């Protein structure tokens, strides 16, 4: 476990030393450490919510949603699929790509992906959402906005993730990544039944986190937080202006007390996070993933490149 380098003030208030240290770091050299501080101390809740929406975004491509529908993992084992994905990402974001835990998580993720034929550009699209969604969410709903150096650190971190995933043609600038994203969406995003199936399966996962009376508002909340292009790709109706305003207002109000206090652990790590599928204890990194793939994964070497097929 990472050392607890910062402590809350009086056990409740944010420690301003985290922000001061972030301000003094060079993203070109220290992007991994900056990401650790952002996800571990400054924005653990916001990054998690942003990455949930980032994955939701990728289901608007029928090629991606069709693959997920064929595996059946989201519809049959949705909570476990969610927890396993969250945990793998958390291991390398919280601990860094050069640590033992980070390397094991990336290697195991590559082995799982290697069991399927996934286009290189589909991987790049997921990578892009992992950059832009945290930036956009935090700048809109976070208790403070990201600095330009923090935004650069997130981009450089996930660019490095792309290299560890052996992806081809990873854009070398954030502007290049944005141009790729726009072109990909224009070519691939459109309505398909598989999009709706996977989106609905994801909504069902989140509904399970709430008591029955609140579950009907989960799908409209997702629909309120995405843009018209995504709503069209999923076949979702745009919620009323009143409902959208209530969601925006709640998220806007939330950020003001969080300027001073935080209820998340310092730091927030895999070990002190609740994963509903693993209430009795955390599994080994290599035990994450679809049960049906485990026999094959044990003897599978990490793929050394993406063939783009």
C-alpha positions in Angstrom: 0.0 0.0 0.0 1.2 3.5 -0.7 2.3 5.5 2.4 -0.3 7.9 3.8 1.7 11.0 3.0 -1.0 13.5 3.8 -3.5 13.6 6.6 -6.9 15.3 6.8 -7.0 18.3 9.1 -9.1 17.3 12.2 -10.0 14.1 10.4 -12.4 15.9 8.1 -10.9 18.9 6.3 -8.9 18.7 3.1 -5.1 19.1 3.4 -4.1 22.0 1.2 -0.6 20.5 1.0 -1.9 18.1 -1.7 -2.9 21.0 -4.0 0.4 22.9 -3.3 2.5 19.9 -4.1 0.5 19.3 -7.4 1.1 22.9 -8.3 4.8 22.5 -8.0 5.1 19.3 -10.2 6.2 19.1 -13.8 3.7 17.0 -15.7 6.3 16.0 -18.3 8.3 14.2 -15.7 5.9 13.6 -12.8 2.5 12.8 -14.6 2.2 9.5 -12.8 2.6 11.0 -9.4 0.2 13.8 -10.3 -2.5 11.3 -11.3 -1.9 9.4 -8.0 -2.6 12.6 -6.1 -5.7 13.5 -8.2 -7.3 10.1 -7.8 -6.1 9.3 -4.3 -6.8 12.6 -2.6 -8.3 15.4 -4.7 -11.0 13.8 -6.8 -11.6 10.1 -6.1 -15.4 10.3 -6.4 -15.3 12.5 -9.5 -12.8 10.4 -11.4 -14.9 7.3 -10.7 -18.1 8.9 -11.9 -16.3 10.3 -14.9 -14.9 6.9 -15.9 -18.3 5.3 -15.6 -19.7 7.8 -18.1 -16.6 7.4 -20.3 -17.3 3.7 -20.7 -21.0 4.5 -21.3 -19.9 6.8 -24.1 -18.1 4.0 -25.9 -21.2 1.9 -26.2 -22.5 4.4 -28.8 -20.4 2.5 -31.3 -22.2 -0.6 -32.6 -18.9 -2.3 -33.1 -18.1 -2.0 -29.4 -21.5 -2.7 -28.1 -22.0 -5.7 -30.4 -18.8 -7.3 -28.9 -20.0 -6.6 -25.4 -23.4 -8.1 -26.2 -21.8 -11.2 -27.7 -19.8 -11.9 -24.5 -22.9 -11.5 -22.4 -20.9 -10.4 -19.4 -22.7 -7.1 -18.9 -26.1 -8.7 -19.0 -25.4 -11.8 -17.0 -22.6 -10.7 -14.6 -23.0 -6.9 -14.7 -21.8 -6.0 -11.2 -18.8 -8.3 -11.4 -17.9 -6.9 -14.8 -18.1 -3.4 -13.4 -16.1 -4.2 -10.3 -13.4 -6.0 -12.2 -13.0 -3.2 -14.7 -12.9 -0.6 -12.0 -10.4 -2.5 -10.0 -8.0 -3.0 -12.8 -8.0 0.6 -13.8 -7.7 1.7 -10.1 -4.6 -0.5 -9.6 -2.6 1.3 -12.2 -4.0 4.8 -11.7 -3.5 4.7 -7.9 -0.2 2.9 -7.8 1.4 4.0 -11.1 2.4 2.1 -14.3 5.9 1.3 -13.2 5.0 -0.4 -9.9 4.5 -4.1 -9.5 0.8 -3.7 -8.9 0.4 -1.4 -11.9 2.4 -3.6 -14.2 0.4 -6.7 -13.1 -2.9 -4.9 -13.8 -1.9 -3.7 -17.2 -0.5 -7.1 -18.2 -3.6 -8.9 -17.0 -5.9 -6.4 -18.8 -3.9 -7.0 -22.0 -4.4 -10.8 -21.6 -8.1 -10.4 -21.2 -8.4 -8.1 -24.2 -6.2 -10.4 -26.2 -9.0 -13.1 -26.0 -11.1 -10.9 -28.3 -10.6 -9.3 -31.7 -10.8 -5.6 -31.0 -9.9 -2.9 -33.5 -7.0 -0.7 -32.6 -9.1 2.5 -33.1 -11.7 1.1 -30.8 -9.1 0.9 -28.1 -8.0 4.4 -28.9 -11.5 5.7 -28.5 -11.8 4.2 -25.0 -8.4 5.7 -24.1 -9.6 9.1 -25.3 -12.7 9.0 -23.2 -10.5 8.3 -20.2 -8.7 11.5 -20.8 -11.6 13.8 -21.7 -14.3 12.7 -19.3 -12.4 13.2 -16.1 -11.2 16.6 -17.4 -14.7 17.7 -18.4 -16.5 16.3 -15.4 -14.1 17.8 -12.8 -14.1 21.2 -14.5 -17.8 21.2 -14.4 -18.8 19.4 -11.2 -15.6 19.1 -9.2 -14.9 21.2 -6.1 -12.3 23.0 -8.1 -11.2 23.1 -11.7 -8.1 21.2 -12.9 -5.1 23.3 -13.7 -3.6 23.0 -17.3 -0.7 21.1 -15.9 -3.1 18.6 -14.2 -5.0 18.2 -17.5 -1.7 17.5 -19.3 -0.7 15.0 -16.7 -3.9 13.0 -17.3 -3.3 13.1 -21.0 0.4 12.0 -20.7 -0.6 9.2 -18.2 -3.2 7.7 -20.6 -0.9 8.1 -23.5 1.5 6.0 -21.6 -1.3 3.5 -20.9 -1.8 3.3 -24.6 1.9 2.4 -25.1 1.7 -0.3 -22.4 -1.3 -1.7 -24.2 0.8 -1.9 -27.4 -1.6 0.3 -29.3 -0.6 1.7 -32.7 -0.9 5.4 -33.7 -1.5 6.8 -30.3 -1.9 10.6 -30.8 1.0 12.4 -29.3 -0.9 15.6 -28.3 -4.2 16.2 -26.6 -5.3 18.2 -29.7 -4.5 15.2 -31.9 -6.5 12.9 -29.5 -9.5 15.3 -29.7 -9.3 15.3 -33.5 -9.2 11.5 -33.6 -12.2 11.4 -31.2 -14.3 13.7 -33.4 -13.5 11.7 -36.5 -14.2 8.4 -34.8 -17.6 9.5 -33.5 -18.6 10.9 -36.9 -17.8 7.6 -38.5 -19.0 5.1 -36.0 -21.7 6.6 -33.6 -25.2 5.7 -34.6 -28.2 3.9 -33.1 -28.1 0.1 -32.8 -30.0 -2.4 -30.8 -26.8 -3.6 -29.2 -26.0 -0.1 -28.0 -29.4 0.0 -26.2 -28.9 -3.4 -24.7 -25.5 -2.6 -23.2 -26.6 0.8 -22.0 -29.7 -0.7 -20.3 -27.5 -3.4 -18.8 -25.2 -0.7 -17.3 -28.2 1.3 -16.0 -29.4 -2.0 -14.3 -26.1 -2.3 -12.5 -26.4 1.2 -11.1 -30.0 0.7 -10.2 -28.9 -2.2 -7.9 -27.0 0.4 -5.8 -30.1 2.2 -4.7 -33.3 1.3 -2.8 -36.3 0.5 -5.0 -38.1 3.9 -4.9 -35.0 5.6 -6.4 -34.3 3.2 -9.2 -36.6 4.7 -11.7 -34.5 7.9 -11.8 -31.3 6.2 -12.7 -31.9 5.9 -16.4 -33.1 9.5 -16.8 -30.1 10.7 -14.8 -27.8 8.9 -17.3 -29.7 10.5 -20.1 -29.4 13.9 -18.5 -25.6 13.6 -18.2 -24.9 12.7 -21.8 -25.3 14.7 -24.9 -27.8 14.5 -27.7 -25.5 12.4 -29.9 -25.3 9.7 -27.3 -29.0 9.8 -26.4 -29.7 9.2 -30.1 -27.2 6.4 -30.3 -28.9 4.7 -27.3 -32.5 5.5 -28.3 -32.9 7.4 -25.0 -35.4 10.3 -24.6 -34.1 13.7 -23.5 -35.3 14.3 -19.9 -37.3 17.4 -19.2 -35.6 20.7 -18.6 -36.8 20.6 -15.0 -35.2 17.2 -14.4 -32.0 18.2 -16.1 -31.9 21.3 -14.0 -32.4 19.4 -10.8 -29.5 17.1 -11.6 -27.2 20.0 -12.5 -28.3 21.9 -9.4 -27.6 18.9 -7.1 -24.1 18.4 -8.6 -23.4 22.1 -8.4 -24.5 22.4 -4.8 -22.4 19.3 -3.9 -19.1 20.9 -4.8 -19.3 23.8 -2.3 -18.9 21.9 1.0 -16.3 19.7 -0.7 -14.0 22.7 -1.1 -13.3 22.3 2.6 -14.2 18.8 3.7 -13.9 15.3 2.3 -15.5 12.0 3.4 -13.2 9.8 1.3 -10.2 8.0 2.8 -6.8 9.7 2.6 -5.7 8.2 0.2 -8.5 6.4 -1.6 -7.1 3.0 -2.7 -8.3 -0.3 -3.9 -7.8 -1.7 -0.4 -10.2 0.8 1.2 -12.9 0.9 -1.5 -16.1 -1.2 -1.4 -16.5 -3.6 -4.4 -19.9 -5.2 -4.1 -18.8 -8.4 -5.8 -15.9 -8.9 -3.3 -17.4 -8.2 0.1 -15.4 -11.0 1.7 -12.0 -9.8 0.4 -10.2 -8.6 -2.6 -9.1 -11.1 -5.2 -5.7 -11.3 -6.7 -5.2 -9.1 -9.8 -4.8 -12.2 -12.0 -8.2 -13.6 -10.7 -10.1 -10.6 -12.2 -12.1 -11.0 -15.4 -14.7 -13.3 -16.9 -14.9 -16.7 -15.2 -15.2 -18.5 -18.5 -11.8 -17.1 -19.6 -9.8 -18.0 -16.5 -8.5 -21.4 -17.7 -7.3 -19.9 -21.0 -5.9 -16.8 -19.3 -3.6 -18.8 -17.0 -1.6 -20.0 -19.9 -1.8 -17.0 -22.1 1.2 -14.7 -22.7 0.6 -11.0 -22.9 0.0 -10.0 -26.6 2.9 -7.9 -27.8 1.0 -5.8 -30.4 -2.4 -5.0 -31.7 -3.2 -6.4 -35.1 -6.0 -3.9 -35.6 -8.5 -6.5 -36.9 
